[in-house]
């Protein structure tokens, strides 16, 4: 389990998150952490479609792995902890 703070201490089960977001959701999260802030950026630098983003972005927001600021996205500390846990 990894921990992140978003108002209160919340534990995240890495394997559960992997199942929920899947490989494409994980790819979207990594792209956001690497600086792709808008859906246009994500589509431009990957083969992910807007239709997929319509599903994955709300899921990542709901799991508090990313935050939305106006029309841009940033990874949260939970998102960064998840990425660190799956990459080694």
PDB file with one MODEL, atoms N, CA, C and O in Angstrom:
MODEL        1
ATOM      1  N   UNK A   1       0.828  -1.183   0.000  1.00  0.00           N
ATOM      2  CA  UNK A   1       0.000   0.000   0.000  1.00  0.00           C
ATOM      3  C   UNK A   1       0.869   1.241   0.000  1.00  0.00           C
ATOM      4  O   UNK A   1       1.923   1.288   0.634  1.00  0.00           O
ATOM      5  N   UNK A   2       0.400   2.253  -0.730  1.00  0.00           N
ATOM      6  CA  UNK A   2       1.071   3.546  -0.692  1.00  0.00           C
ATOM      7  C   UNK A   2       0.103   4.548  -0.113  1.00  0.00           C
ATOM      8  O   UNK A   2      -1.112   4.353  -0.166  1.00  0.00           O
ATOM      9  N   UNK A   3       0.629   5.607   0.434  1.00  0.00           N
ATOM     10  CA  UNK A   3      -0.232   6.605   1.054  1.00  0.00           C
ATOM     11  C   UNK A   3      -0.101   7.921   0.330  1.00  0.00           C
ATOM     12  O   UNK A   3       0.969   8.271  -0.168  1.00  0.00           O
ATOM     13  N   UNK A   4      -1.197   8.645   0.276  1.00  0.00           N
ATOM     14  CA  UNK A   4      -1.207   9.992  -0.266  1.00  0.00           C
ATOM     15  C   UNK A   4      -2.107  10.844   0.592  1.00  0.00           C
ATOM     16  O   UNK A   4      -2.978  10.321   1.287  1.00  0.00           O
ATOM     17  N   UNK A   5      -1.915  12.128   0.555  1.00  0.00           N
ATOM     18  CA  UNK A   5      -2.755  13.009   1.355  1.00  0.00           C
ATOM     19  C   UNK A   5      -3.595  13.873   0.446  1.00  0.00           C
ATOM     20  O   UNK A   5      -3.078  14.528  -0.459  1.00  0.00           O
ATOM     21  N   UNK A   6      -4.867  13.873   0.685  1.00  0.00           N
ATOM     22  CA  UNK A   6      -5.804  14.753   0.006  1.00  0.00           C
ATOM     23  C   UNK A   6      -6.874  15.080   1.031  1.00  0.00           C
ATOM     24  O   UNK A   6      -7.983  14.547   0.978  1.00  0.00           O
ATOM     25  N   UNK A   7      -6.536  15.956   1.958  1.00  0.00           N
ATOM     26  CA  UNK A   7      -7.431  16.277   3.047  1.00  0.00           C
ATOM     27  C   UNK A   7      -7.224  15.370   4.227  1.00  0.00           C
ATOM     28  O   UNK A   7      -7.121  15.845   5.358  1.00  0.00           O
ATOM     29  N   UNK A   8      -7.158  14.068   3.995  1.00  0.00           N
ATOM     30  CA  UNK A   8      -6.911  13.100   5.058  1.00  0.00           C
ATOM     31  C   UNK A   8      -6.036  11.989   4.507  1.00  0.00           C
ATOM     32  O   UNK A   8      -5.872  11.867   3.294  1.00  0.00           O
ATOM     33  N   UNK A   9      -5.477  11.186   5.388  1.00  0.00           N
ATOM     34  CA  UNK A   9      -4.605  10.082   4.976  1.00  0.00           C
ATOM     35  C   UNK A   9      -5.452   8.998   4.318  1.00  0.00           C
ATOM     36  O   UNK A   9      -6.429   8.527   4.900  1.00  0.00           O
ATOM     37  N   UNK A  10      -5.074   8.607   3.108  1.00  0.00           N
ATOM     38  CA  UNK A  10      -5.809   7.586   2.366  1.00  0.00           C
ATOM     39  C   UNK A  10      -4.812   6.584   1.823  1.00  0.00           C
ATOM     40  O   UNK A  10      -3.815   6.972   1.213  1.00  0.00           O
ATOM     41  N   UNK A  11      -5.063   5.293   2.034  1.00  0.00           N
ATOM     42  CA  UNK A  11      -4.187   4.251   1.512  1.00  0.00           C
ATOM     43  C   UNK A  11      -4.666   3.828   0.127  1.00  0.00           C
ATOM     44  O   UNK A  11      -5.867   3.752  -0.132  1.00  0.00           O
ATOM     45  N   UNK A  12      -3.723   3.558  -0.743  1.00  0.00           N
ATOM     46  CA  UNK A  12      -4.030   3.102  -2.097  1.00  0.00           C
ATOM     47  C   UNK A  12      -3.396   1.739  -2.289  1.00  0.00           C
ATOM     48  O   UNK A  12      -2.207   1.560  -2.024  1.00  0.00           O
ATOM     49  N   UNK A  13      -4.169   0.794  -2.741  1.00  0.00           N
ATOM     50  CA  UNK A  13      -3.661  -0.522  -3.093  1.00  0.00           C
ATOM     51  C   UNK A  13      -3.237  -0.457  -4.562  1.00  0.00           C
ATOM     52  O   UNK A  13      -4.084  -0.320  -5.445  1.00  0.00           O
ATOM     53  N   UNK A  14      -1.944  -0.554  -4.823  1.00  0.00           N
ATOM     54  CA  UNK A  14      -1.402  -0.386  -6.166  1.00  0.00           C
ATOM     55  C   UNK A  14      -2.027  -1.366  -7.147  1.00  0.00           C
ATOM     56  O   UNK A  14      -2.390  -0.977  -8.257  1.00  0.00           O
ATOM     57  N   UNK A  15      -2.158  -2.620  -6.760  1.00  0.00           N
ATOM     58  CA  UNK A  15      -2.731  -3.603  -7.682  1.00  0.00           C
ATOM     59  C   UNK A  15      -4.193  -3.288  -7.999  1.00  0.00           C
ATOM     60  O   UNK A  15      -4.642  -3.518  -9.122  1.00  0.00           O
ATOM     61  N   UNK A  16      -4.938  -2.766  -7.028  1.00  0.00           N
ATOM     62  CA  UNK A  16      -6.323  -2.384  -7.277  1.00  0.00           C
ATOM     63  C   UNK A  16      -6.386  -1.227  -8.283  1.00  0.00           C
ATOM     64  O   UNK A  16      -7.219  -1.233  -9.190  1.00  0.00           O
ATOM     65  N   UNK A  17      -5.508  -0.243  -8.118  1.00  0.00           N
ATOM     66  CA  UNK A  17      -5.480   0.894  -9.037  1.00  0.00           C
ATOM     67  C   UNK A  17      -5.113   0.426 -10.440  1.00  0.00           C
ATOM     68  O   UNK A  17      -5.697   0.891 -11.420  1.00  0.00           O
ATOM     69  N   UNK A  18      -4.153  -0.488 -10.547  1.00  0.00           N
ATOM     70  CA  UNK A  18      -3.769  -1.008 -11.860  1.00  0.00           C
ATOM     71  C   UNK A  18      -4.948  -1.659 -12.558  1.00  0.00           C
ATOM     72  O   UNK A  18      -5.132  -1.482 -13.763  1.00  0.00           O
ATOM     73  N   UNK A  19      -5.741  -2.402 -11.823  1.00  0.00           N
ATOM     74  CA  UNK A  19      -6.910  -3.059 -12.404  1.00  0.00           C
ATOM     75  C   UNK A  19      -7.955  -2.022 -12.812  1.00  0.00           C
ATOM     76  O   UNK A  19      -8.543  -2.127 -13.888  1.00  0.00           O
ATOM     77  N   UNK A  20      -8.186  -1.033 -11.968  1.00  0.00           N
ATOM     78  CA  UNK A  20      -9.207  -0.031 -12.254  1.00  0.00           C
ATOM     79  C   UNK A  20      -8.860   0.849 -13.448  1.00  0.00           C
ATOM     80  O   UNK A  20      -9.704   1.071 -14.316  1.00  0.00           O
ATOM     81  N   UNK A  21      -7.637   1.348 -13.502  1.00  0.00           N
ATOM     82  CA  UNK A  21      -7.288   2.289 -14.570  1.00  0.00           C
ATOM     83  C   UNK A  21      -6.784   1.589 -15.827  1.00  0.00           C
ATOM     84  O   UNK A  21      -6.883   2.141 -16.923  1.00  0.00           O
ATOM     85  N   UNK A  22      -6.248   0.383 -15.683  1.00  0.00           N
ATOM     86  CA  UNK A  22      -5.756  -0.362 -16.826  1.00  0.00           C
ATOM     87  C   UNK A  22      -4.509   0.265 -17.434  1.00  0.00           C
ATOM     88  O   UNK A  22      -4.041   1.309 -16.981  1.00  0.00           O
ATOM     89  N   UNK A  23      -3.981  -0.384 -18.462  1.00  0.00           N
ATOM     90  CA  UNK A  23      -2.760   0.124 -19.085  1.00  0.00           C
ATOM     91  C   UNK A  23      -2.932   1.513 -19.710  1.00  0.00           C
ATOM     92  O   UNK A  23      -2.032   2.347 -19.616  1.00  0.00           O
ATOM     93  N   UNK A  24      -4.072   1.764 -20.342  1.00  0.00           N
ATOM     94  CA  UNK A  24      -4.279   3.080 -20.956  1.00  0.00           C
ATOM     95  C   UNK A  24      -4.413   4.182 -19.913  1.00  0.00           C
ATOM     96  O   UNK A  24      -3.885   5.279 -20.095  1.00  0.00           O
ATOM     97  N   UNK A  25      -5.110   3.898 -18.832  1.00  0.00           N
ATOM     98  CA  UNK A  25      -5.236   4.887 -17.761  1.00  0.00           C
ATOM     99  C   UNK A  25      -3.892   5.191 -17.131  1.00  0.00           C
ATOM    100  O   UNK A  25      -3.594   6.340 -16.805  1.00  0.00           O
ATOM    101  N   UNK A  26      -3.082   4.160 -16.962  1.00  0.00           N
ATOM    102  CA  UNK A  26      -1.737   4.358 -16.432  1.00  0.00           C
ATOM    103  C   UNK A  26      -0.918   5.196 -17.401  1.00  0.00           C
ATOM    104  O   UNK A  26      -0.179   6.087 -16.983  1.00  0.00           O
ATOM    105  N   UNK A  27      -1.045   4.917 -18.692  1.00  0.00           N
ATOM    106  CA  UNK A  27      -0.325   5.698 -19.710  1.00  0.00           C
ATOM    107  C   UNK A  27      -0.753   7.164 -19.670  1.00  0.00           C
ATOM    108  O   UNK A  27       0.091   8.055 -19.757  1.00  0.00           O
ATOM    109  N   UNK A  28      -2.050   7.422 -19.539  1.00  0.00           N
ATOM    110  CA  UNK A  28      -2.550   8.797 -19.445  1.00  0.00           C
ATOM    111  C   UNK A  28      -1.949   9.478 -18.216  1.00  0.00           C
ATOM    112  O   UNK A  28      -1.500  10.621 -18.299  1.00  0.00           O
ATOM    113  N   UNK A  29      -1.940   8.793 -17.096  1.00  0.00           N
ATOM    114  CA  UNK A  29      -1.380   9.357 -15.866  1.00  0.00           C
ATOM    115  C   UNK A  29       0.099   9.698 -16.040  1.00  0.00           C
ATOM    116  O   UNK A  29       0.542  10.767 -15.620  1.00  0.00           O
ATOM    117  N   UNK A  30       0.858   8.800 -16.653  1.00  0.00           N
ATOM    118  CA  UNK A  30       2.286   9.044 -16.874  1.00  0.00           C
ATOM    119  C   UNK A  30       2.481  10.234 -17.815  1.00  0.00           C
ATOM    120  O   UNK A  30       3.360  11.065 -17.586  1.00  0.00           O
ATOM    121  N   UNK A  31       1.674  10.321 -18.864  1.00  0.00           N
ATOM    122  CA  UNK A  31       1.778  11.459 -19.783  1.00  0.00           C
ATOM    123  C   UNK A  31       1.509  12.781 -19.063  1.00  0.00           C
ATOM    124  O   UNK A  31       2.195  13.775 -19.300  1.00  0.00           O
ATOM    125  N   UNK A  32       0.511  12.784 -18.189  1.00  0.00           N
ATOM    126  CA  UNK A  32       0.212  14.001 -17.420  1.00  0.00           C
ATOM    127  C   UNK A  32       1.385  14.343 -16.513  1.00  0.00           C
ATOM    128  O   UNK A  32       1.754  15.511 -16.393  1.00  0.00           O
ATOM    129  N   UNK A  33       1.969  13.343 -15.877  1.00  0.00           N
ATOM    130  CA  UNK A  33       3.104  13.609 -14.986  1.00  0.00           C
ATOM    131  C   UNK A  33       4.326  14.103 -15.756  1.00  0.00           C
ATOM    132  O   UNK A  33       5.185  14.781 -15.192  1.00  0.00           O
ATOM    133  N   UNK A  34       4.405  13.764 -17.047  1.00  0.00           N
ATOM    134  CA  UNK A  34       5.521  14.195 -17.877  1.00  0.00           C
ATOM    135  C   UNK A  34       5.283  15.552 -18.537  1.00  0.00           C
ATOM    136  O   UNK A  34       6.120  16.023 -19.307  1.00  0.00           O
ATOM    137  N   UNK A  35       4.147  16.181 -18.239  1.00  0.00           N
ATOM    138  CA  UNK A  35       3.917  17.535 -18.732  1.00  0.00           C
ATOM    139  C   UNK A  35       2.801  17.718 -19.732  1.00  0.00           C
ATOM    140  O   UNK A  35       2.545  18.846 -20.152  1.00  0.00           O
ATOM    141  N   UNK A  36       2.127  16.661 -20.131  1.00  0.00           N
ATOM    142  CA  UNK A  36       0.962  16.814 -21.014  1.00  0.00           C
ATOM    143  C   UNK A  36      -0.202  17.291 -20.150  1.00  0.00           C
ATOM    144  O   UNK A  36      -0.767  16.515 -19.379  1.00  0.00           O
ATOM    145  N   UNK A  37      -0.554  18.554 -20.279  1.00  0.00           N
ATOM    146  CA  UNK A  37      -1.527  19.147 -19.364  1.00  0.00           C
ATOM    147  C   UNK A  37      -2.951  19.162 -19.888  1.00  0.00           C
ATOM    148  O   UNK A  37      -3.889  19.273 -19.098  1.00  0.00           O
ATOM    149  N   UNK A  38      -3.141  19.055 -21.195  1.00  0.00           N
ATOM    150  CA  UNK A  38      -4.480  19.127 -21.774  1.00  0.00           C
ATOM    151  C   UNK A  38      -4.772  17.857 -22.562  1.00  0.00           C
ATOM    152  O   UNK A  38      -3.850  17.125 -22.922  1.00  0.00           O
ATOM    153  N   UNK A  39      -6.047  17.592 -22.833  1.00  0.00           N
ATOM    154  CA  UNK A  39      -6.372  16.441 -23.678  1.00  0.00           C
ATOM    155  C   UNK A  39      -5.691  16.527 -25.048  1.00  0.00           C
ATOM    156  O   UNK A  39      -5.266  15.507 -25.592  1.00  0.00           O
ATOM    157  N   UNK A  40      -5.585  17.729 -25.604  1.00  0.00           N
ATOM    158  CA  UNK A  40      -4.902  17.883 -26.892  1.00  0.00           C
ATOM    159  C   UNK A  40      -3.445  17.428 -26.804  1.00  0.00           C
ATOM    160  O   UNK A  40      -2.948  16.755 -27.707  1.00  0.00           O
ATOM    161  N   UNK A  41      -2.757  17.796 -25.715  1.00  0.00           N
ATOM    162  CA  UNK A  41      -1.372  17.356 -25.522  1.00  0.00           C
ATOM    163  C   UNK A  41      -1.282  15.835 -25.454  1.00  0.00           C
ATOM    164  O   UNK A  41      -0.414  15.228 -26.081  1.00  0.00           O
ATOM    165  N   UNK A  42      -2.183  15.227 -24.690  1.00  0.00           N
ATOM    166  CA  UNK A  42      -2.153  13.774 -24.505  1.00  0.00           C
ATOM    167  C   UNK A  42      -2.363  13.066 -25.842  1.00  0.00           C
ATOM    168  O   UNK A  42      -1.644  12.121 -26.166  1.00  0.00           O
ATOM    169  N   UNK A  43      -3.345  13.522 -26.613  1.00  0.00           N
ATOM    170  CA  UNK A  43      -3.618  12.911 -27.921  1.00  0.00           C
ATOM    171  C   UNK A  43      -2.433  13.126 -28.862  1.00  0.00           C
ATOM    172  O   UNK A  43      -2.067  12.221 -29.612  1.00  0.00           O
ATOM    173  N   UNK A  44      -1.839  14.304 -28.829  1.00  0.00           N
ATOM    174  CA  UNK A  44      -0.728  14.637 -29.719  1.00  0.00           C
ATOM    175  C   UNK A  44       0.495  13.746 -29.469  1.00  0.00           C
ATOM    176  O   UNK A  44       1.173  13.346 -30.415  1.00  0.00           O
ATOM    177  N   UNK A  45       0.778  13.436 -28.205  1.00  0.00           N
ATOM    178  CA  UNK A  45       1.984  12.688 -27.862  1.00  0.00           C
ATOM    179  C   UNK A  45       1.746  11.198 -27.611  1.00  0.00           C
ATOM    180  O   UNK A  45       2.617  10.511 -27.077  1.00  0.00           O
ATOM    181  N   UNK A  46       0.587  10.705 -27.989  1.00  0.00           N
ATOM    182  CA  UNK A  46       0.287   9.286 -27.800  1.00  0.00           C
ATOM    183  C   UNK A  46      -0.685   8.831 -28.882  1.00  0.00           C
ATOM    184  O   UNK A  46      -1.072   9.613 -29.752  1.00  0.00           O
ATOM    185  N   UNK A  47      -1.066   7.590 -28.822  1.00  0.00           N
ATOM    186  CA  UNK A  47      -2.074   7.068 -29.754  1.00  0.00           C
ATOM    187  C   UNK A  47      -3.432   6.954 -29.067  1.00  0.00           C
ATOM    188  O   UNK A  47      -4.325   6.261 -29.556  1.00  0.00           O
ATOM    189  N   UNK A  48      -3.583   7.632 -27.941  1.00  0.00           N
ATOM    190  CA  UNK A  48      -4.830   7.580 -27.172  1.00  0.00           C
ATOM    191  C   UNK A  48      -5.839   8.541 -27.784  1.00  0.00           C
ATOM    192  O   UNK A  48      -5.499   9.680 -28.102  1.00  0.00           O
ATOM    193  N   UNK A  49      -7.071   8.090 -27.949  1.00  0.00           N
ATOM    194  CA  UNK A  49      -8.113   8.907 -28.574  1.00  0.00           C
ATOM    195  C   UNK A  49      -8.839   9.771 -27.546  1.00  0.00           C
ATOM    196  O   UNK A  49      -8.771   9.524 -26.342  1.00  0.00           O
ATOM    197  N   UNK A  50      -9.529  10.783 -28.046  1.00  0.00           N
ATOM    198  CA  UNK A  50     -10.344  11.642 -27.176  1.00  0.00           C
ATOM    199  C   UNK A  50     -11.431  10.827 -26.481  1.00  0.00           C
ATOM    200  O   UNK A  50     -11.764  11.091 -25.326  1.00  0.00           O
ATOM    201  N   UNK A  51     -11.984   9.837 -27.181  1.00  0.00           N
ATOM    202  CA  UNK A  51     -13.029   9.003 -26.596  1.00  0.00           C
ATOM    203  C   UNK A  51     -12.511   8.248 -25.381  1.00  0.00           C
ATOM    204  O   UNK A  51     -13.215   8.116 -24.379  1.00  0.00           O
ATOM    205  N   UNK A  52     -11.285   7.755 -25.468  1.00  0.00           N
ATOM    206  CA  UNK A  52     -10.675   7.064 -24.333  1.00  0.00           C
ATOM    207  C   UNK A  52     -10.451   8.045 -23.185  1.00  0.00           C
ATOM    208  O   UNK A  52     -10.679   7.707 -22.023  1.00  0.00           O
ATOM    209  N   UNK A  53     -10.009   9.246 -23.507  1.00  0.00           N
ATOM    210  CA  UNK A  53      -9.789  10.254 -22.464  1.00  0.00           C
ATOM    211  C   UNK A  53     -11.087  10.618 -21.753  1.00  0.00           C
ATOM    212  O   UNK A  53     -11.080  10.930 -20.563  1.00  0.00           O
ATOM    213  N   UNK A  54     -12.213  10.579 -22.491  1.00  0.00           N
ATOM    214  CA  UNK A  54     -13.517  10.874 -21.880  1.00  0.00           C
ATOM    215  C   UNK A  54     -13.852   9.892 -20.768  1.00  0.00           C
ATOM    216  O   UNK A  54     -14.655  10.203 -19.888  1.00  0.00           O
ATOM    217  N   UNK A  55     -13.247   8.708 -20.798  1.00  0.00           N
ATOM    218  CA  UNK A  55     -13.461   7.696 -19.766  1.00  0.00           C
ATOM    219  C   UNK A  55     -12.350   7.747 -18.711  1.00  0.00           C
ATOM    220  O   UNK A  55     -12.623   7.705 -17.511  1.00  0.00           O
ATOM    221  N   UNK A  56     -11.114   7.835 -19.163  1.00  0.00           N
ATOM    222  CA  UNK A  56      -9.964   7.718 -18.255  1.00  0.00           C
ATOM    223  C   UNK A  56      -9.752   8.947 -17.375  1.00  0.00           C
ATOM    224  O   UNK A  56      -9.419   8.803 -16.199  1.00  0.00           O
ATOM    225  N   UNK A  57      -9.934  10.142 -17.911  1.00  0.00           N
ATOM    226  CA  UNK A  57      -9.706  11.359 -17.114  1.00  0.00           C
ATOM    227  C   UNK A  57     -10.652  11.420 -15.913  1.00  0.00           C
ATOM    228  O   UNK A  57     -10.178  11.651 -14.801  1.00  0.00           O
ATOM    229  N   UNK A  58     -11.971  11.223 -16.080  1.00  0.00           N
ATOM    230  CA  UNK A  58     -12.838  11.233 -14.897  1.00  0.00           C
ATOM    231  C   UNK A  58     -12.475  10.153 -13.875  1.00  0.00           C
ATOM    232  O   UNK A  58     -12.608  10.368 -12.670  1.00  0.00           O
ATOM    233  N   UNK A  59     -12.021   8.999 -14.349  1.00  0.00           N
ATOM    234  CA  UNK A  59     -11.598   7.935 -13.445  1.00  0.00           C
ATOM    235  C   UNK A  59     -10.376   8.372 -12.646  1.00  0.00           C
ATOM    236  O   UNK A  59     -10.335   8.186 -11.430  1.00  0.00           O
ATOM    237  N   UNK A  60      -9.382   8.949 -13.314  1.00  0.00           N
ATOM    238  CA  UNK A  60      -8.185   9.425 -12.622  1.00  0.00           C
ATOM    239  C   UNK A  60      -8.524  10.548 -11.637  1.00  0.00           C
ATOM    240  O   UNK A  60      -7.941  10.628 -10.556  1.00  0.00           O
ATOM    241  N   UNK A  61      -9.460  11.403 -12.012  1.00  0.00           N
ATOM    242  CA  UNK A  61      -9.912  12.463 -11.100  1.00  0.00           C
ATOM    243  C   UNK A  61     -10.617  11.863  -9.888  1.00  0.00           C
ATOM    244  O   UNK A  61     -10.373  12.281  -8.756  1.00  0.00           O
ATOM    245  N   UNK A  62     -11.486  10.891 -10.119  1.00  0.00           N
ATOM    246  CA  UNK A  62     -12.229  10.250  -9.038  1.00  0.00           C
ATOM    247  C   UNK A  62     -11.337   9.499  -8.060  1.00  0.00           C
ATOM    248  O   UNK A  62     -11.633   9.431  -6.867  1.00  0.00           O
ATOM    249  N   UNK A  63     -10.256   8.940  -8.563  1.00  0.00           N
ATOM    250  CA  UNK A  63      -9.309   8.229  -7.706  1.00  0.00           C
ATOM    251  C   UNK A  63      -8.282   9.181  -7.084  1.00  0.00           C
ATOM    252  O   UNK A  63      -7.391   8.757  -6.348  1.00  0.00           O
ATOM    253  N   UNK A  64      -8.422  10.460  -7.390  1.00  0.00           N
ATOM    254  CA  UNK A  64      -7.546  11.514  -6.872  1.00  0.00           C
ATOM    255  C   UNK A  64      -6.083  11.297  -7.261  1.00  0.00           C
ATOM    256  O   UNK A  64      -5.171  11.581  -6.485  1.00  0.00           O
ATOM    257  N   UNK A  65      -5.880  10.788  -8.477  1.00  0.00           N
ATOM    258  CA  UNK A  65      -4.538  10.626  -9.005  1.00  0.00           C
ATOM    259  C   UNK A  65      -4.116  11.857  -9.801  1.00  0.00           C
ATOM    260  O   UNK A  65      -2.925  12.122  -9.963  1.00  0.00           O
ATOM    261  N   UNK A  66      -5.102  12.610 -10.296  1.00  0.00           N
ATOM    262  CA  UNK A  66      -4.856  13.879 -10.978  1.00  0.00           C
ATOM    263  C   UNK A  66      -5.824  14.920 -10.446  1.00  0.00           C
ATOM    264  O   UNK A  66      -6.867  14.591  -9.882  1.00  0.00           O
ATOM    265  N   UNK A  67      -5.460  16.189 -10.636  1.00  0.00           N
ATOM    266  CA  UNK A  67      -6.323  17.320 -10.293  1.00  0.00           C
ATOM    267  C   UNK A  67      -6.531  18.144 -11.546  1.00  0.00           C
ATOM    268  O   UNK A  67      -5.670  18.194 -12.425  1.00  0.00           O
ATOM    269  N   UNK A  68      -7.693  18.796 -11.619  1.00  0.00           N
ATOM    270  CA  UNK A  68      -7.989  19.659 -12.754  1.00  0.00           C
ATOM    271  C   UNK A  68      -7.903  21.103 -12.308  1.00  0.00           C
ATOM    272  O   UNK A  68      -8.498  21.493 -11.303  1.00  0.00           O
ATOM    273  N   UNK A  69      -7.154  21.896 -13.067  1.00  0.00           N
ATOM    274  CA  UNK A  69      -7.041  23.332 -12.842  1.00  0.00           C
ATOM    275  C   UNK A  69      -7.499  24.013 -14.114  1.00  0.00           C
ATOM    276  O   UNK A  69      -6.796  24.001 -15.125  1.00  0.00           O
ATOM    277  N   UNK A  70      -8.686  24.612 -14.060  1.00  0.00           N
ATOM    278  CA  UNK A  70      -9.324  25.189 -15.240  1.00  0.00           C
ATOM    279  C   UNK A  70      -9.423  24.105 -16.304  1.00  0.00           C
ATOM    280  O   UNK A  70     -10.223  23.184 -16.143  1.00  0.00           O
ATOM    281  N   UNK A  71      -8.659  24.170 -17.369  1.00  0.00           N
ATOM    282  CA  UNK A  71      -8.753  23.118 -18.395  1.00  0.00           C
ATOM    283  C   UNK A  71      -7.446  22.333 -18.529  1.00  0.00           C
ATOM    284  O   UNK A  71      -7.171  21.754 -19.580  1.00  0.00           O
ATOM    285  N   UNK A  72      -6.647  22.318 -17.468  1.00  0.00           N
ATOM    286  CA  UNK A  72      -5.404  21.552 -17.488  1.00  0.00           C
ATOM    287  C   UNK A  72      -5.395  20.549 -16.340  1.00  0.00           C
ATOM    288  O   UNK A  72      -6.148  20.677 -15.375  1.00  0.00           O
ATOM    289  N   UNK A  73      -4.534  19.556 -16.465  1.00  0.00           N
ATOM    290  CA  UNK A  73      -4.436  18.503 -15.463  1.00  0.00           C
ATOM    291  C   UNK A  73      -3.023  18.417 -14.914  1.00  0.00           C
ATOM    292  O   UNK A  73      -2.051  18.652 -15.631  1.00  0.00           O
ATOM    293  N   UNK A  74      -2.920  18.081 -13.643  1.00  0.00           N
ATOM    294  CA  UNK A  74      -1.644  17.866 -12.958  1.00  0.00           C
ATOM    295  C   UNK A  74      -1.791  16.615 -12.111  1.00  0.00           C
ATOM    296  O   UNK A  74      -2.870  16.338 -11.588  1.00  0.00           O
ATOM    297  N   UNK A  75      -0.704  15.854 -11.973  1.00  0.00           N
ATOM    298  CA  UNK A  75      -0.753  14.695 -11.091  1.00  0.00           C
ATOM    299  C   UNK A  75      -0.709  15.161  -9.641  1.00  0.00           C
ATOM    300  O   UNK A  75      -0.073  16.163  -9.314  1.00  0.00           O
ATOM    301  N   UNK A  76      -1.382  14.431  -8.794  1.00  0.00           N
ATOM    302  CA  UNK A  76      -1.371  14.714  -7.357  1.00  0.00           C
ATOM    303  C   UNK A  76      -0.219  13.941  -6.730  1.00  0.00           C
ATOM    304  O   UNK A  76       0.456  13.164  -7.405  1.00  0.00           O
ATOM    305  N   UNK A  77       0.000  14.155  -5.455  1.00  0.00           N
ATOM    306  CA  UNK A  77       1.037  13.387  -4.758  1.00  0.00           C
ATOM    307  C   UNK A  77       0.669  11.902  -4.765  1.00  0.00           C
ATOM    308  O   UNK A  77       1.555  11.048  -4.817  1.00  0.00           O
ATOM    309  N   UNK A  78      -0.616  11.588  -4.713  1.00  0.00           N
ATOM    310  CA  UNK A  78      -1.060  10.189  -4.808  1.00  0.00           C
ATOM    311  C   UNK A  78      -0.723   9.607  -6.165  1.00  0.00           C
ATOM    312  O   UNK A  78      -0.273   8.466  -6.268  1.00  0.00           O
ATOM    313  N   UNK A  79      -0.942  10.400  -7.213  1.00  0.00           N
ATOM    314  CA  UNK A  79      -0.616   9.956  -8.564  1.00  0.00           C
ATOM    315  C   UNK A  79       0.867   9.710  -8.729  1.00  0.00           C
ATOM    316  O   UNK A  79       1.277   8.718  -9.331  1.00  0.00           O
ATOM    317  N   UNK A  80       1.668  10.609  -8.197  1.00  0.00           N
ATOM    318  CA  UNK A  80       3.124  10.446  -8.269  1.00  0.00           C
ATOM    319  C   UNK A  80       3.577   9.225  -7.470  1.00  0.00           C
ATOM    320  O   UNK A  80       4.474   8.499  -7.898  1.00  0.00           O
ATOM    321  N   UNK A  81       2.959   9.001  -6.313  1.00  0.00           N
ATOM    322  CA  UNK A  81       3.308   7.831  -5.496  1.00  0.00           C
ATOM    323  C   UNK A  81       2.937   6.536  -6.233  1.00  0.00           C
ATOM    324  O   UNK A  81       3.681   5.557  -6.177  1.00  0.00           O
ATOM    325  N   UNK A  82       1.803   6.531  -6.915  1.00  0.00           N
ATOM    326  CA  UNK A  82       1.382   5.372  -7.694  1.00  0.00           C
ATOM    327  C   UNK A  82       2.386   5.108  -8.825  1.00  0.00           C
ATOM    328  O   UNK A  82       2.803   3.969  -9.032  1.00  0.00           O
ATOM    329  N   UNK A  83       2.767   6.152  -9.545  1.00  0.00           N
ATOM    330  CA  UNK A  83       3.736   5.996 -10.630  1.00  0.00           C
ATOM    331  C   UNK A  83       5.047   5.452 -10.095  1.00  0.00           C
ATOM    332  O   UNK A  83       5.634   4.545 -10.686  1.00  0.00           O
ATOM    333  N   UNK A  84       5.508   5.997  -8.983  1.00  0.00           N
ATOM    334  CA  UNK A  84       6.757   5.521  -8.375  1.00  0.00           C
ATOM    335  C   UNK A  84       6.647   4.052  -7.970  1.00  0.00           C
ATOM    336  O   UNK A  84       7.604   3.293  -8.124  1.00  0.00           O
ATOM    337  N   UNK A  85       5.488   3.650  -7.456  1.00  0.00           N
ATOM    338  CA  UNK A  85       5.312   2.261  -7.006  1.00  0.00           C
ATOM    339  C   UNK A  85       5.322   1.281  -8.170  1.00  0.00           C
ATOM    340  O   UNK A  85       5.811   0.161  -8.024  1.00  0.00           O
ATOM    341  N   UNK A  86       4.790   1.681  -9.321  1.00  0.00           N
ATOM    342  CA  UNK A  86       4.715   0.736 -10.448  1.00  0.00           C
ATOM    343  C   UNK A  86       5.981   0.748 -11.303  1.00  0.00           C
ATOM    344  O   UNK A  86       6.219  -0.184 -12.070  1.00  0.00           O
ATOM    345  N   UNK A  87       6.792   1.797 -11.175  1.00  0.00           N
ATOM    346  CA  UNK A  87       7.997   1.877 -11.999  1.00  0.00           C
ATOM    347  C   UNK A  87       9.242   1.403 -11.248  1.00  0.00           C
ATOM    348  O   UNK A  87      10.326   1.317 -11.826  1.00  0.00           O
ATOM    349  N   UNK A  88       9.086   1.105  -9.998  1.00  0.00           N
ATOM    350  CA  UNK A  88      10.221   0.493  -9.356  1.00  0.00           C
ATOM    351  C   UNK A  88      10.714   1.168  -8.171  1.00  0.00           C
ATOM    352  O   UNK A  88      11.681   0.714  -7.560  1.00  0.00           O
TER     353      UNK A  88
ENDMDL
END
